[in-house]
Amino acid sequence: MAKMTKSQMLTSLAEATGMAKKDVAAFLDKLVGLAYREVKASGELTLPGLGKLVKVHRAARMGRNPATGEAISIPAKTVVKFRVAKAAKEAIL
């Protein structure tokens, strides 16, 4: 099965909820904006039944350039991860 596009997702949600497609699109945009702000401010956002967006610090480490084999230093950085909820794993797998 092909991936669901944003337009297909909006159409499906609009049909399931009885809302207008533009209202669903506005809600989804607000949800995404909320997720960005909350993760930036507090470091995490839980979406009940789905999972949790978490800001994680990665320590500096040594790596290897695959082209030359030379050892390189990889600097520390902060990344965003999504941790899938147990209920979602059980429903999907």
N, C-alpha and C positions, 0 to 999 in steps of 0.2 A: 504494500500500500504506500502511496506517495505521502510526503509530508503535508500537513495541513497548513495552508497559507493563512496570513492574518485575516484576509477578506473572508475566507471560508470559516474561520473561527468566529468572526463577528456575526456572520450569517447564521451559523449553528446556534450561537448563544442567543441571538435575537429571536429565533424561532422557538427555542426552548423556554425563554422567559416571557415572550409576548411583548418585549420592548422593541422600540425602533432601533434599527441598525446604528444610526448616528448616536443614540443614547448609550448603546453598548460600547461603541468606540470611545466616547467621552469618558465613560466609567473606566475602561481599560487604561486609557491614557492617564487618568488620575491615580489609578492603582500603581502604575509603573512609576509615576512621579513620587508617590508616597514611599515606595520601596527604595528609590534612590536616596531620598532625604533621610529616611530612617536608618538605613545601613550606614550612610555617611556620618550621621550624628551619634548613633548608639552602637554601631558595629554589627547589628543583626536585625532581621525581620522575620517573624514566623508567619507562615501562611498555613493556617490550621488544615490538616488533612492532606497537605501537599508537601510541605517541607520548610526549610529555613535558609534564608540568604545570610551568609556570615562573612565578615571581613576577617582575614587571617594574615598574620605576619609570617613571611618566609625569611629564615635566617640566611645570611651570606654563606656561600659554599664554593667549593672548587668543582669545576666541570672540565669537560674536554671538548676541544674544537674537533668535530667529526671529520672535517676535511684535512686537517694537518696533524691531528693527534696531540696538539699542544695543550697543556693544562692552562685553563683560564679561571679567573676569579669571577664568580657570578654574585653581584651585589644583593643585599637584602632588599625586599620589596613587600608591599602589601597587595594581596589579591582577594577577589571575591569568589566564594564557593557556594554551591547550593547543596544542602544536605537533604536528601529525600526522606520524608516521614515514613515511619514503619507502616502505617495504614496504606500509604500510596504504594509502597513496595509490594505489600500483600495483595492489593487490588490489581496491580499491573502484572506481576510475575506469576 
